[in-house]
Amino acid sequence: MSAPRALDRAQERFAPLFAKIAEGTLARELDGVLPSEQVGWLKEAGFGALRVPVEFGGYGLTLAEQTQLWIDLAAADANLPQALRGHAAFAEDRLYQHRLGDDQSAWFARFVAGEVAGNAWSETGATAIDTQQTVLTADGDGYRLDGRKFYTTGSIFAEWMDVYARHEDGHFVIAIVATAQPGVEVRDDWDGFGQRGTGSGTAIFTGAQVWAEDVIAFADRFPYQTALYQLNLLAVLTGIGKAALRDVVDGVRARERNYSHANAARVRDDPQVLARVGEIAAAVYAAEATTLRVAEEIEAAHGAVSADAGASAVVNEDAEVASAAAQVVVTDLILKATSDLFDTLGASATARSKGLDRHWRNARTVSSHNPRILKARVVGAFEVNGTPPPYAWAIGTTQRDAAGAARP
């Protein structure tokens, strides 16, 4: 008998925990409770060390294996893998720097011990698209950080924050900030109609201390980060689809009331109902297969770290285009599936106490992050004209030229 694969071992470890998490997902959704306790369980189980090499105490998973666990977790609670999205990117950058010869064993040890990082990149309001109002200023042997961020997903649960900021000399950096200090305030003020438990919201930095060794030039960030961020959202969408499929199957099996003009005495025998369930199952299958294929493309980008710059750039472009193409397809599949489930269950399925609407709301919210409306054009421009996909894009205010086109 062959030895169990790393993914098999990890799934065996996490499956009972995911089941425990799933037990309270609906109640947390209805009551508006953040999954702080559940994030704690994941930290304790080492979920933040999935990519940490085995020799440093982690699971040593590939990106495809990590993605499968994200999908499994999203099927239990769609908020949680997105809440750890910033950590996954930060941990990936530590792994990337380690492969380049910069020892990251101290960070690996923190991840294994259960520490995670949150995300703090976007700014709202009048911030122009080509700058940041969050500023890093020299202060003694280190720096101070001042500014305000929004969409700080997962930071309310985290020991560290991965902050995109403008250095006082004008270039852009990543500042790694400890969250427990007095100069950091994180608010749970995200008011979206979906993904309410991701811990997104406002972070305010008021003279927050940053050690000199925890400031990294943005230009040195791992090159496939945009694709990785989007891969996480693809996994979340797929997990949402799996949860919706589970709920619709359970609902159809349990349903006893039926219409006088139905095709069978029992709902579970009605061919139209079964066909709709089959369509939902097929959509989820296709979404999962597509998402895992993207993970393999990004794994190739990770593997090209030591290659020459030209070859690495080609592989990175392939990964970015793959993630964009997948977003076009997977988003449509899951949005349709999470709406179509109501065709099988009747009006009673719309009861708020059942929370079935959360699947569509969560999927709609996740797919608004990318945003998907721009993805097909990115893929088409690459295929026809070889136009490189956008890397590490930003959002902010723009000016207009005389023709009315947006410009930075």
Secondary structure by P-SEA (a helix, b strand, c coil): cccccaaaaaaaacaaaaaaaaccaaaaaaacccaaaaaaaaaaacccccccccccccccccaaaaaaaaaaaaaacaaaaaaaaaaaaaaaaaaaaaaacccaaaaaaaaaabbbbbbccccccccccccccbbbbbccccbbbbbccccccccccccccbbbbbccccbbbbbbcccccccbbbbccccccccccccbbbbbbccccccccccccccccccaaaaaaaaaaaaaaaaaaaaaaaaaaaaaaaccccccccccccccccaaaaaaaaaaaaaaaaaaaaaaaaaaaaaaaaaaccccaaaaaaaaaaaaaaaaaaaacaaaaaaaaaaaccccccccccccccccaaaaaaaaaaaaaacccaaaaaaaaaaaccccccccccccbbbbcccccccc
